[in-house]
Amino acid sequence: MTEGILVVYYSLTGNTELIAESIAEAINADLLKIEPNKEISQEGGKKFLWGGKQSIMHEKPELQPYSINPEDYNTLILGTPVWAWNYSPPIRSFIEKHDLKNKNIGIWVCCMGKPKRALRKLQRRLYANNILGITSFIEPLKHDPEKSAQKAKEWASSLIKTAKADDRSPAETSESAEPGEPS
Ligand SMILES: Cc1cc2nc3c(=O)[nH]c(=O)nc-3n(C[C@H](O)[C@H](O)[C@H](O)COP(=O)(O)O)c2cc1C
């Protein structure tokens, strides 16, 4: 059964969106794009400055309203860009806004190359749920978008199989600490 699956994501520059759309298509899931009321500039330096500040300060920007209720779904597949070694502020707002407990959850992040801390933080924040699997993508729009989309589809399909089998082991278990990172 693929009913009851929601793909939720935030994306400033389209990478996370590419993955979200690929996943939703592959497993026939509903799609919810999280958008802040006040979006930061996409411009080079500005986006790092303001986005980085928001992330480091653990800000929770107000979100635009959406009609889907994520709490109605058993399975959520959640995607975010990495901002300052963390998940993005709009996804922080989303998680704060909803009572996410006892859900099946898959997590992916898009980043320039350091996904593990953000993945770990998101996993910890969602500790009251059954984490089906985690994965990451390095700038998929720059590096072979088709290959990334294919990887996303295969990962999502494997997650759903995991959910069906009610297997609690993560679908991707090779994540380990980055050098120099506190455990
Ligand atoms: C404010 C800001 C902070 C970022 N911090 C990191 C980081 O700490 N590590 C990393 O690997 N990439 C970082 N990135 C790069 C993004 O995670 C990456 O470009 C991602 O693919 C963007 O996803 P999007 O196109 O869906 O917005 C940062 C980008 C921004 C805008």
The ligand as an SDF file (V2000), in Angstrom:
LIG
                    3D

 31 33  0  0  0  0  0  0  0  0999 V2000
   22.5070   29.1570    4.2750 C   0  0  0  0  0  0  0  0  0  0  0  0
   23.1320   27.9390    3.6750 C   0  0  0  0  0  0  0  0  0  0  0  0
   23.9560   27.1420    4.4450 C   0  0  0  0  0  0  0  0  0  0  0  0
   24.5020   25.9660    3.9220 C   0  0  0  0  0  0  0  0  0  0  0  0
   25.2760   25.1730    4.7300 N   0  0  0  0  0  0  0  0  0  0  0  0
   25.7690   24.0040    4.2460 C   0  0  0  0  0  0  0  0  0  0  0  0
   26.5280   23.1260    5.0890 C   0  0  0  0  0  0  0  0  0  0  0  0
   26.7470   23.3810    6.2690 O   0  0  0  0  0  0  0  0  0  0  0  0
   27.0150   21.9800    4.5530 N   0  0  0  0  0  0  0  0  0  0  0  0
   26.7970   21.6390    3.2340 C   0  0  0  0  0  0  0  0  0  0  0  0
   27.2840   20.5960    2.8100 O   0  0  0  0  0  0  0  0  0  0  0  0
   26.0680   22.4390    2.4210 N   0  0  0  0  0  0  0  0  0  0  0  0
   25.5350   23.6040    2.8860 C   0  0  0  0  0  0  0  0  0  0  0  0
   24.7970   24.4320    2.0750 N   0  0  0  0  0  0  0  0  0  0  0  0
   24.5260   24.0180    0.6820 C   0  0  0  0  0  0  0  0  0  0  0  0
   23.1260   23.4450    0.4920 C   0  0  0  0  0  0  0  0  0  0  0  0
   22.8350   22.4810    1.4720 O   0  0  0  0  0  0  0  0  0  0  0  0
   23.0110   22.8030   -0.8900 C   0  0  0  0  0  0  0  0  0  0  0  0
   23.3120   23.7650   -1.8670 O   0  0  0  0  0  0  0  0  0  0  0  0
   21.6600   22.1830   -1.1510 C   0  0  0  0  0  0  0  0  0  0  0  0
   21.7560   21.3380   -2.2710 O   0  0  0  0  0  0  0  0  0  0  0  0
   20.6060   23.2420   -1.4170 C   0  0  0  0  0  0  0  0  0  0  0  0
   19.3330   22.6400   -1.5480 O   0  0  0  0  0  0  0  0  0  0  0  0
   18.1150   23.3960   -2.2600 P   0  0  0  0  0  0  0  0  0  0  0  0
   18.5470   23.6890   -3.6720 O   0  0  0  0  0  0  0  0  0  0  0  0
   16.9850   22.4340   -2.2090 O   0  0  0  0  0  0  0  0  0  0  0  0
   17.8310   24.6550   -1.5080 O   0  0  0  0  0  0  0  0  0  0  0  0
   24.2510   25.6150    2.5720 C   0  0  0  0  0  0  0  0  0  0  0  0
   23.4360   26.4360    1.7810 C   0  0  0  0  0  0  0  0  0  0  0  0
   22.8780   27.5920    2.3240 C   0  0  0  0  0  0  0  0  0  0  0  0
   21.9700   28.4500    1.4770 C   0  0  0  0  0  0  0  0  0  0  0  0
  1  2  1  0
  2  3  1  0
  2 30  2  0
  3  4  2  0
  4  5  1  0
  4 28  1  0
  5  6  2  0
  6  7  1  0
  6 13  1  0
  7  8  2  0
  7  9  1  0
  9 10  1  0
 10 11  2  0
 10 12  1  0
 12 13  2  0
 13 14  1  0
 14 15  1  0
 14 28  1  0
 15 16  1  0
 16 17  1  0
 16 18  1  0
 18 19  1  0
 18 20  1  0
 20 21  1  0
 20 22  1  0
 22 23  1  0
 23 24  1  0
 24 25  2  0
 24 26  1  0
 24 27  1  0
 28 29  2  0
 29 30  1  0
 30 31  1  0
M  END
$$$$
